[in-house]
Amino acid sequence: MGVVAEVEPRPARAGLLSVRQWALVGVAALAMVATLPGRTHGLGLITEPLLADLHIGREDFAALNLWATLLGALFCLPCGWLIDRLGIRPVFLSIVLLLGGVVVVMSRLSAEYAIFSVGVDLFLLVLLTRGFGQSALSVVSLTTVGRAAQRSALAMGVYACLVSVYFMAAFMLVRGAFHQGYDWREVWAGIGWALICGIAPLALLTPAARQAMTMTDQERPADGQTLGQALRDPTFWVFAVGTSLYGLITSGVSLFNESILAERHFNRDMFLTVTPVAPLVGLAGNLMAGWLAERWGLARILTAALLLLSASLCAFRWISTETELYLYVVAYGLAGGMVTTVFFGAWPRYFGQRQLGRIQGAAQMLTVLASAVGPLLFAASKERLGSYVPLFFAGAALSAFLAACAWLIRGRNEAP
């Protein structure tokens, strides 16, 4: 599909959303936070006590987690297909109940009650938490907000902001439980039961049938592209690869950030000081991107975000003072917040409602795969090249290239 020189039509104003649609935006954000036990950050909360309790080596667990993540990404596609065929409500309810059940079972894993062996059972349980949580439930959340918010970029910015706030609250609750003396099994079981008893009932608030939450009948669920059409559209790949690149980079940075900053001669205290800054700046990026997208369009927002990401990665090599470090973190955080909002909002706006679940499933699968590969690339860069800088430069170059691609599609209509 060639570049179209038409100006993007102004999307529907966020204020036109009904109360029910805004409620679904909040439900979708809670559904995304419910993916916590299937994400690296969530699993990381119990990794150390789990390894000590089950007597599993760190390298074995890393390999187990990698394959579980890669295979778990495959859950995205059937989940999207089921949403398009059955509707959001039954899929939402089933996946949350399954995820909650798996988490509860995982909390009881021991050598005494292992079905195969502790290692095999743990692999299967991590695979299912990845598949149902990070992959399938993420697709449910994205499709729910896509159907509710339609083409309102501001609503997507609010959704992204809520997701960030809810995740921070969830981490605080889990850490508070540990500080109160609960062990990892009790905490993990509590998360599982919270999913079953607290999140699953929210499925009743979602549409029962395969329908879009429109205010009029002008845009029907059948409007839009099929998955096959989307995969043949360069726009899909620009948005999918651009957002996946950020996922790849941020997964490696999150895992090795203390070592990354040490390379620029910053100590652990400085690492702990600046780590919370990026998520907070990201909240501002979420809302700013949602507000600007109502005027610029998502393609221009993606262009700006990728250029900002490229600049921050490129500048890392020359950071030497605390002021420069904070500027780097702010730029990186803003780029991340903007990319996140773009990822949440691009698919319904560019590809419509016809097979939104499948399209978002394919996009989510790419981000999961990229996030799994990211830490490996960062580790390889450090071990084989002696520095993270070459990978930062490569990421900056690729980000700038994708920014140029996003700029070239900026004139495309946002409604297929």
matplotlib code that plots the C-alpha trace (Angstrom):
import matplotlib.pyplot as plt

x = [0.0, 1.5, 1.8, -1.4, -1.1, -4.5, -4.6, -5.8, -9.4, -9.8, -10.8, -13.9, -13.5, -12.9, -15.6, -18.3, -17.7, -20.6, -20.3, -20.3, -17.5, -15.4, -16.2, -14.9, -11.7, -11.2, -12.1, -9.6, -6.9, -7.6, -7.5, -4.0, -2.8, -4.2, -1.5, 1.0, 1.8, 2.5, 5.0, 8.7, 8.3, 5.6, 7.5, 10.6, 8.9, 9.0, 12.0, 14.6, 12.5, 11.0, 14.5, 15.6, 12.5, 12.4, 16.2, 16.4, 19.5, 19.5, 20.6, 18.1, 15.3, 16.5, 16.3, 13.0, 11.6, 12.8, 11.1, 8.0, 7.9, 8.5, 5.9, 3.5, 3.4, 1.6, -1.5, -2.1, -3.4, -6.1, -7.2, -7.8, -9.7, -11.9, -12.7, -13.7, -15.9, -17.4, -17.1, -15.1, -17.1, -16.7, -13.1, -12.3, -14.0, -12.4, -8.9, -8.9, -10.3, -7.7, -4.9, -6.0, -6.2, -2.8, -1.3, -3.0, -1.6, 1.8, 1.8, 1.5, 4.2, 6.7, 8.9, 6.5, 3.4, 5.1, 3.4, 6.5, 9.4, 9.7, 11.5, 9.0, 6.0, 7.4, 8.0, 4.4, 3.1, 5.3, 4.3, 0.6, 1.0, 2.9, 0.3, -2.8, -1.4, 1.2, -0.2, -4.0, -5.2, -3.2, -5.1, -8.4, -7.5, -6.4, -9.5, -11.8, -10.4, -10.2, -13.9, -14.8, -12.7, -13.0, -10.8, -10.4, -6.7, -7.2, -9.2, -6.2, -3.9, -6.1, -6.1, -2.3, -2.0, -4.4, -2.4, 0.8, -0.9, -2.6, 0.7, 2.5, -0.3, -0.1, 3.7, 3.2, 0.6, 2.8, 5.9, 3.8, 2.7, 6.3, 7.2, 4.3, 6.0, 4.0, 6.1, 6.0, 3.5, 1.0, 1.5, 1.2, -1.9, -3.4, -2.8, -4.5, -7.6, -7.7, -7.9, -10.7, -12.8, -11.9, -11.1, -13.2, -16.6, -15.6, -16.1, -19.8, -19.4, -18.0, -20.2, -21.8, -21.8, -19.3, -20.1, -18.3, -19.2, -20.2, -22.4, -24.1, -24.7, -22.3, -19.4, -20.3, -18.1, -17.8, -16.1, -12.3, -9.7, -9.1, -5.9, -4.6, -5.2, -3.6, -0.5, -0.2, -0.4, 2.9, 1.2, 0.7, 4.4, 5.6, 3.5, 4.1, 7.9, 8.2, 6.5, 8.1, 11.6, 10.8, 9.7, 12.9, 15.0, 13.1, 13.1, 16.9, 17.3, 14.9, 16.8, 20.3, 19.9, 22.1, 24.9, 24.2, 24.5, 27.6, 29.2, 28.7, 30.2, 27.0, 26.7, 23.8, 22.4, 22.0, 20.5, 17.9, 17.2, 16.6, 14.7, 11.3, 11.7, 11.0, 7.6, 6.5, 7.6, 5.9, 2.6, 3.0, 4.0, 0.8, -1.5, 0.6, 0.4, -3.3, -3.9, -1.6, -2.9, -6.3, -4.5, -1.5, -2.5, -0.8, 1.7, 3.3, 3.2, 5.1, 7.6, 8.3, 8.5, 11.0, 13.1, 13.2, 14.1, 16.8, 18.3, 18.3, 20.0, 22.6, 23.3, 23.9, 27.5, 28.4, 26.5, 28.8, 26.9, 23.8, 22.1, 22.8, 21.6, 18.2, 17.8, 18.4, 15.9, 13.3, 13.7, 13.6, 10.5, 8.6, 9.4, 8.2, 4.9, 4.2, 5.0, 2.7, -0.2, 0.4, 0.5, -2.8, -4.6, -3.3, -5.1, -8.8, -8.0, -6.2, -7.8, -11.3, -13.4, -13.8, -11.1, -9.7, -9.0, -6.9, -5.0, -4.2, -3.2, -0.7, 0.7, 0.9, 2.7, 5.4, 5.9, 6.1, 8.7, 10.7, 10.6, 11.9, 14.9, 15.8, 17.7, 19.6, 20.9, 21.9, 23.7, 25.5, 26.6, 28.1, 29.8, 31.1, 31.7, 32.5, 29.9, 26.2, 27.1, 27.2, 23.7, 22.5, 23.9, 22.2, 18.9, 19.2, 19.8, 16.9, 14.6, 15.5, 14.8, 11.4, 10.7, 11.2, 8.9, 6.2, 6.6, 6.0, 2.6, 1.5, -1.0, -2.9, -6.6, -7.0, -10.3, -10.0]
y = [0.0, 3.3, 6.5, 8.6, 12.3, 12.9, 14.6, 12.2, 12.9, 14.2, 11.2, 11.1, 13.3, 11.4, 13.4, 11.7, 8.3, 7.1, 6.3, 2.6, 3.1, 4.9, 2.1, -0.4, 1.6, 1.1, -2.6, -3.1, -1.5, -3.8, -6.8, -5.7, -5.4, -8.9, -10.2, -9.5, -13.2, -13.9, -11.1, -10.9, -8.2, -10.2, -13.5, -11.6, -10.8, -14.4, -15.7, -15.8, -17.5, -19.9, -21.0, -21.5, -23.4, -25.7, -26.1, -25.0, -23.5, -20.0, -20.9, -23.7, -21.3, -18.7, -21.3, -22.6, -19.0, -18.2, -21.2, -20.7, -17.0, -17.9, -20.7, -18.6, -16.0, -18.4, -18.1, -14.6, -15.8, -18.3, -15.8, -13.1, -15.6, -16.7, -13.0, -12.3, -15.5, -15.6, -12.0, -10.6, -11.7, -15.5, -15.3, -12.7, -14.9, -18.1, -16.8, -15.0, -18.2, -20.3, -17.9, -17.7, -21.4, -21.9, -19.4, -21.1, -24.5, -23.0, -21.7, -25.3, -26.8, -29.0, -32.1, -34.2, -33.4, -33.0, -34.8, -35.3, -33.5, -30.1, -28.7, -30.0, -29.0, -25.5, -25.2, -26.1, -23.7, -20.8, -21.6, -21.3, -18.2, -16.6, -17.9, -17.0, -13.9, -12.0, -13.2, -14.0, -11.7, -8.8, -9.4, -9.4, -6.1, -4.5, -5.7, -4.5, -1.0, -1.0, -1.8, 0.7, 3.7, 3.2, 5.9, 8.1, 8.6, 10.5, 7.5, 5.3, 7.7, 7.5, 3.7, 3.6, 5.9, 3.7, 0.6, 2.2, 3.4, 0.1, -1.8, 0.4, -0.1, -3.9, -3.9, -1.9, -4.4, -7.4, -5.9, -4.9, -8.5, -9.6, -7.0, -8.3, -11.7, -13.7, -16.2, -16.5, -19.3, -17.2, -14.2, -16.1, -17.9, -14.6, -13.2, -16.3, -15.9, -12.2, -13.0, -15.5, -13.6, -10.0, -9.7, -12.5, -10.9, -7.8, -9.9, -9.4, -5.7, -6.4, -6.9, -10.3, -10.6, -9.9, -6.2, -2.8, -0.3, 2.4, 5.4, 5.1, 2.4, 4.1, 1.9, -1.8, -4.7, -5.9, -2.7, -2.9, -5.3, -9.0, -10.3, -11.2, -7.8, -6.2, -8.4, -7.2, -3.6, -1.8, 0.2, -2.9, -3.7, -0.1, 0.0, -3.6, -3.5, 0.0, -0.8, -4.2, -2.6, -0.6, -3.8, -5.5, -2.6, -2.0, -5.7, -5.7, -2.3, -3.3, -6.6, -5.2, -1.5, -1.6, -3.0, -0.6, 2.4, 1.0, 1.1, 4.9, 4.9, 5.3, 3.3, 1.2, 4.1, 6.2, 3.2, 2.9, 6.7, 7.0, 3.7, 5.0, 8.1, 6.6, 5.1, 8.4, 10.3, 7.6, 8.5, 12.0, 10.5, 8.4, 11.4, 13.7, 11.2, 10.7, 14.5, 15.1, 12.1, 13.8, 16.6, 14.9, 11.3, 8.3, 8.0, 11.3, 10.4, 7.2, 9.2, 11.6, 8.8, 6.7, 9.8, 10.6, 6.9, 7.0, 10.2, 8.9, 5.6, 7.4, 9.9, 7.2, 6.7, 10.3, 10.4, 11.4, 13.6, 13.1, 15.9, 14.1, 10.8, 12.4, 13.9, 10.5, 8.9, 11.6, 11.2, 7.4, 7.5, 10.0, 7.9, 4.7, 6.4, 7.6, 4.3, 2.5, 4.7, 4.3, 0.5, 0.5, 2.8, 2.0, -1.2, -0.2, 3.2, 1.9, -1.6, -1.2, -3.8, -6.6, -8.9, -6.6, -9.5, -11.4, -8.3, -7.3, -10.9, -10.9, -7.5, -8.7, -11.9, -9.8, -7.7, -10.8, -12.4, -9.2, -8.9, -12.4, -11.8, -8.4, -9.7, -12.2, -9.5, -7.2, -10.1, -11.1, -7.5, -7.2, -10.6, -10.6, -7.0, -5.9, -3.1, -2.3, 0.7, -1.1, -2.5, 1.0, 2.4, -0.3, 0.3, 4.0, 3.5, 1.0, 3.3, 6.3, 4.2, 3.1, 6.7, 7.6, 4.8, 6.1, 9.6, 8.2, 6.7, 9.8, 10.8, 7.5, 7.7, 6.4, 4.6, 1.8]
z = [0.0, -1.1, 0.9, 0.8, 1.0, 2.6, 6.0, 8.8, 9.8, 13.4, 15.5, 17.7, 20.8, 24.0, 25.8, 23.5, 25.2, 27.2, 30.9, 30.1, 27.6, 30.2, 32.7, 30.3, 29.9, 33.6, 33.4, 30.6, 32.7, 35.6, 33.2, 32.0, 35.6, 36.2, 33.9, 36.6, 37.6, 33.9, 33.5, 34.2, 36.8, 38.6, 38.5, 39.6, 42.9, 43.9, 42.0, 44.8, 47.4, 44.8, 43.7, 47.3, 48.2, 45.2, 44.9, 41.3, 39.7, 38.4, 34.9, 34.7, 35.7, 33.2, 30.3, 31.6, 31.7, 28.2, 26.6, 28.6, 27.4, 23.7, 23.7, 25.8, 23.1, 20.9, 23.1, 21.6, 18.3, 19.4, 22.0, 19.4, 17.2, 20.1, 21.0, 17.4, 17.3, 20.8, 22.1, 25.0, 28.0, 27.8, 26.8, 29.6, 32.2, 31.1, 30.9, 34.2, 36.0, 34.3, 35.1, 38.8, 39.1, 37.6, 40.0, 43.0, 41.9, 41.4, 45.0, 46.2, 44.0, 45.9, 45.3, 47.3, 45.1, 41.7, 38.9, 36.7, 38.5, 40.1, 37.1, 34.5, 36.6, 37.1, 33.4, 32.6, 35.3, 34.2, 30.5, 31.5, 33.5, 30.5, 28.0, 30.0, 31.6, 29.5, 26.2, 26.3, 29.0, 27.5, 24.2, 26.1, 27.8, 24.5, 22.6, 25.4, 25.4, 21.6, 21.4, 24.1, 23.2, 19.5, 17.9, 21.0, 21.5, 24.7, 26.1, 25.2, 27.0, 30.1, 29.8, 29.6, 32.6, 34.6, 33.7, 35.0, 38.2, 38.9, 38.3, 40.8, 43.3, 42.8, 43.3, 46.5, 47.8, 47.0, 48.6, 51.6, 52.0, 52.0, 54.6, 56.8, 56.9, 54.3, 52.3, 48.5, 48.5, 50.5, 48.4, 45.1, 46.3, 47.3, 43.8, 42.3, 44.5, 43.9, 40.2, 40.7, 43.2, 42.2, 38.5, 37.0, 38.0, 36.0, 32.9, 33.4, 32.6, 29.2, 26.0, 25.9, 22.2, 19.4, 19.2, 19.3, 21.9, 19.4, 20.0, 16.6, 14.0, 11.6, 12.4, 12.7, 14.0, 10.4, 9.3, 9.0, 7.9, 8.3, 9.9, 6.5, 5.2, 8.2, 7.8, 4.2, 5.2, 5.9, 8.6, 10.7, 10.6, 11.2, 14.4, 15.5, 14.9, 16.3, 19.6, 19.8, 19.5, 22.6, 24.3, 23.4, 24.7, 27.9, 28.9, 28.7, 30.4, 33.2, 33.9, 33.7, 34.5, 37.6, 35.5, 32.6, 34.9, 36.6, 33.1, 33.2, 36.8, 38.7, 42.0, 43.3, 45.3, 42.2, 40.4, 43.2, 43.1, 39.4, 38.8, 39.9, 37.8, 34.4, 35.2, 36.7, 33.6, 31.6, 33.1, 31.7, 28.4, 28.3, 28.8, 26.6, 23.7, 24.1, 24.0, 21.1, 19.1, 18.9, 16.9, 15.3, 14.7, 16.1, 13.3, 14.2, 17.9, 17.1, 15.0, 17.8, 20.4, 18.4, 17.7, 21.4, 22.2, 19.5, 21.0, 24.6, 23.5, 21.4, 24.2, 26.8, 25.7, 26.9, 30.2, 33.0, 35.5, 37.6, 35.6, 32.3, 33.8, 34.8, 31.4, 29.9, 32.2, 31.5, 27.7, 27.9, 30.2, 28.0, 24.9, 26.7, 27.8, 24.3, 22.7, 25.1, 24.3, 20.6, 21.0, 22.8, 20.4, 16.9, 16.1, 16.3, 14.7, 11.7, 11.2, 12.6, 14.5, 12.0, 13.4, 16.1, 18.5, 15.9, 14.8, 18.4, 19.2, 16.4, 17.5, 21.2, 20.2, 18.5, 21.6, 23.8, 21.5, 21.4, 25.2, 25.6, 23.2, 24.7, 27.8, 25.7, 23.4, 26.3, 28.0, 24.8, 24.1, 27.6, 27.6, 24.0, 23.3, 26.9, 26.9, 26.4, 24.2, 20.8, 21.5, 22.5, 19.2, 17.2, 18.9, 18.3, 14.6, 14.2, 16.2, 13.9, 10.8, 12.1, 13.0, 9.4, 8.3, 10.7, 9.3, 5.8, 6.8, 8.7, 5.9, 5.9, 6.9, 10.5, 9.7, 7.2]

ax = plt.figure().add_subplot(projection="3d")
ax.plot(x, y, z, "-o")
ax.set_aspect("equal")
plt.show()
